[in-house]
Amino acid sequence: MTTASPDFPDTIYAIQHLAFEDLGALEDVFYQLGFRVRYFEAGVDDLTKALQHKGLTIILGGPIGVYETDDYPFLQQEIDLLKVRLEENLPTLGICLGAQLIAHALGAKVYAGHQKEIGWSRLSLSNAENNLLSPLIDTPVLHWHGDTFDLPEQAELLASSEIYPNQAFSIGKNILALQFHIEVAADSLEKWLIGHTCELRKAEINIPALRTDNEAYATTLESKAQAVLQNYLKEVAAI
């Protein structure tokens, strides 16, 4: 396996909004590629260092909305720092809430969707040239969100689902936003089922069926996610 370019910072910064929504299966891939990983806890840690980092910063998911700044004031600082980061075109990957924050910081509308999208299903990939998500063709991925977003003006759409048209977008080579959860690890979804039990029951999601789908699909997604991540890193880190 190749390693990162010596000119690219060797530490990946990851911003968490919920303790059990971490880098999952992607973390081992980073280690195998020679990177280190440092986590920042949104709402607890000062995110300035993470969002001014010249290397790759990943903004992970969480159950709050980007528009809930009155209830969660730390979000406004995160958004303000993210706007500057995106203006500087620093390598940034957003997953779920992270993707919504990127869309919002770029001036697009983020809002409650017409239904929860929770469960495993395939994406419809766009015809974007050299689509980074091409390894995910015919591969079920995990969706877990209630909010959605409009596509930012400068963005290129990469994927859609049957329920929501904007599932992934990129801006140039450095900025990638994924509404779905590419990072989920086969052996850790139970933490999500426990932690999100209130949301799952309110949305009337069949928990045993979700667990069964995880057993059927997550291991395959792990290998495909590694290919997607390497596609992205080839662009931003010249691995």
C-alpha positions as a printed Julia matrix, in Angstrom:
239×3 Matrix{Float64}:
   0.0    0.0     0.0
   1.31   3.44   -0.91
   1.99   6.17    1.63
   1.35   9.9     1.78
   3.54  12.4    -0.02
   6.26  13.79    2.31
   5.0   17.29    1.47
   1.52  16.57    2.85
   0.89  16.84    6.62
   0.83  13.36    8.13
  -1.89  14.01   10.7
  -5.59  13.73    9.87
  -7.82  15.92   12.04
 -11.33  14.62   12.63
 -14.14  16.66   14.23
 -16.69  14.57   16.13
 -20.19  15.72   17.07
 -21.09  12.44   18.76
 -18.68  10.09   20.53
 -19.64   6.89   18.72
 -19.73   8.46   15.25
 -16.01   8.29   14.58
 -13.89   7.51   11.52
 -14.89   3.87   11.78
 -13.39   1.68    9.09
 -11.54   4.64    7.55
  -9.28   5.04   10.57
  -7.32   1.83    9.89
  -6.91   2.87    6.25
  -5.3    6.12    7.34
  -2.91   4.25    9.62
  -2.0    1.84    6.82
  -1.21   4.81    4.6
   1.14   6.29    7.18
  -1.13   8.95    8.66
  -1.85   9.73   12.28
  -5.34  10.66   13.46
  -6.32  13.28   16.03
  -9.91  13.82   17.14
 -11.54  17.09   18.21
 -14.85  17.07   20.09
 -17.21  19.75   18.82
 -18.83  21.65   21.66
 -15.94  20.77   23.99
 -12.68  21.47   22.16
 -11.63  24.65   20.39
 -11.95  23.74   16.7
  -9.65  26.49   15.45
  -6.61  24.25   15.05
  -8.6   21.54   13.3
 -10.19  23.93   10.82
  -6.98  25.86   10.11
  -5.05  22.63    9.52
  -3.22  22.61    6.18
  -3.68  18.87    5.81
  -6.91  16.89    5.65
  -9.68  17.73    8.11
 -12.74  15.48    8.29
 -16.03  16.73    9.73
 -18.11  13.83   10.97
 -21.81  13.3    11.59
 -24.18  14.01   14.46
 -27.88  14.36   15.27
 -28.07  18.16   15.42
 -28.89  20.48   12.52
 -26.7   23.24   11.11
 -29.55  25.7    11.75
 -29.64  24.99   15.52
 -27.06  27.62   16.42
 -29.24  29.16   19.15
 -29.34  25.88   21.03
 -25.76  24.89   20.14
 -23.71  28.12   19.9
 -20.46  26.27   19.13
 -21.92  25.52   15.69
 -21.6   29.16   14.65
 -17.87  29.19   15.36
 -17.52  25.92   13.48
 -19.39  27.37   10.5
 -17.38  30.61   10.53
 -14.07  28.73   10.64
 -15.27  26.34    7.95
 -16.17  29.22    5.62
 -12.59  30.47    5.82
 -11.23  26.96    5.33
 -13.29  26.43    2.18
 -12.32  29.82    0.82
  -8.69  28.75    1.22
  -9.5   25.46   -0.55
  -7.93  23.35    2.19
  -8.54  19.58    2.0
 -11.89  18.94    3.65
 -14.11  15.86    3.8
 -17.6   16.12    5.3
 -19.77  13.16    6.23
 -23.51  13.51    6.97
 -23.69  16.58    9.26
 -20.21  17.42    7.98
 -21.55  17.5     4.41
 -24.45  19.68    5.52
 -22.05  22.08    7.24
 -19.99  22.34    4.04
 -23.12  23.02    1.99
 -24.28  25.66    4.47
 -20.87  27.32    4.62
 -20.94  27.58    0.83
 -24.28  29.4     0.92
 -26.63  26.51    0.11
 -29.83  25.9     2.05
 -29.89  23.06    4.6
 -33.29  22.01    5.9
 -35.4   19.2     7.32
 -36.2   16.65    4.65
 -39.63  15.23    3.89
 -38.74  11.91    5.53
 -35.99  10.18    7.46
 -33.57   8.23    5.31
 -32.23   5.51    7.58
 -31.03   2.19    6.21
 -28.97   0.55    3.5
 -29.54   1.27   -0.19
 -27.61   1.84   -3.4
 -26.63   5.22   -4.78
 -27.21   6.54   -8.26
 -23.85   7.91   -9.36
 -23.63  10.94  -11.62
 -21.74  11.08  -14.9
 -19.1   13.34  -13.37
 -15.73  12.82  -15.01
 -13.51  10.56  -12.86
 -16.22  10.27  -10.22
 -14.42   9.54   -6.93
 -17.34   7.37   -5.86
 -17.13   4.95   -8.79
 -16.11   2.04   -6.47
 -19.6    2.29   -4.94
 -21.45   1.24   -8.1
 -24.11  -1.33   -7.09
 -22.9   -1.21   -3.45
 -25.45  -0.5    -0.69
 -24.33   2.27    1.67
 -25.69   3.35    5.03
 -28.0    6.36    5.08
 -28.85   7.95    8.42
 -30.22  11.47    8.23
 -33.33  13.61    8.37
 -31.94  16.86    6.96
 -30.95  17.5     3.39
 -29.39  20.35    1.42
 -29.48  22.16   -1.89
 -26.45  21.74   -4.1
 -24.0   24.66   -3.71
 -23.64  26.68   -6.91
 -19.98  25.79   -7.44
 -20.37  22.1    -6.6
 -20.37  19.06   -8.86
 -22.99  16.44   -7.99
 -21.52  12.96   -7.52
 -24.42  10.84   -6.26
 -28.14  10.73   -5.5
 -30.53   8.32   -3.81
 -34.16   7.43   -4.49
 -35.27   9.7    -1.63
 -32.87  12.66   -1.89
 -31.16  13.98   -5.03
 -28.11  15.48   -3.32
 -26.11  12.71   -1.68
 -22.55  13.73   -2.52
 -20.7   16.58   -4.17
 -17.18  17.81   -4.75
 -15.59  21.17   -5.36
 -12.34  20.92   -7.24
  -9.97  18.28   -5.93
  -9.88  19.21   -2.25
 -13.46  19.4    -1.02
 -15.7   16.34   -0.8
 -19.1   16.11    0.91
 -20.92  12.82    1.52
 -24.45  12.77    2.96
 -24.3    9.01    3.51
 -22.07   7.11    5.94
 -19.15   5.64    4.06
 -17.17   5.19    7.27
 -19.41   2.73    9.13
 -17.56  -0.36   10.38
 -19.15  -3.79   10.35
 -18.32  -4.44   13.99
 -19.51  -1.15   15.48
 -23.04  -0.44   14.2
 -24.5   -1.73   17.45
 -23.25   1.47   19.11
 -25.37   3.44   16.65
 -28.44   1.28   17.3
 -28.1    1.9    21.04
 -27.22   5.59   20.83
 -29.92   6.47   18.32
 -32.69   4.3    19.77
 -35.05   7.25   20.33
 -34.69   8.42   16.73
 -35.09   4.88   15.38
 -38.27   4.22   17.33
 -39.78   7.59   16.48
 -39.09   6.93   12.79
 -40.5    3.39   13.18
 -37.32   1.79   11.87
 -37.1   -1.99   12.18
 -33.99  -2.35   14.33
 -33.43  -6.12   13.83
 -33.75  -5.63   10.07
 -31.22  -2.79   10.17
 -28.83  -5.02   12.09
 -29.31  -7.84    9.55
 -28.6   -5.48    6.66
 -25.45  -4.33    8.4
 -24.29  -7.93    8.62
 -25.01  -8.38    4.92
 -23.51  -5.18    3.52
 -21.04  -3.51    5.88
 -18.0   -5.67    5.18
 -18.29  -5.05    1.45
 -18.73  -1.33    2.06
 -15.52  -1.29    4.11
 -13.44  -2.44    1.13
 -15.24  -0.1    -1.27
 -14.83   2.8     1.16
 -11.09   2.2     1.19
 -11.02   2.53   -2.6
 -13.03   5.76   -2.45
 -10.75   7.19    0.21
  -7.67   6.34   -1.8
  -9.21   7.98   -4.88
  -9.72  11.13   -2.85
  -6.29  11.07   -1.24
  -4.64  10.68   -4.62
  -6.12  14.06   -5.46
  -5.3   15.9    -2.25
  -2.23  14.13   -0.86
  -0.56  12.63   -3.94
  -0.3    9.17   -2.37
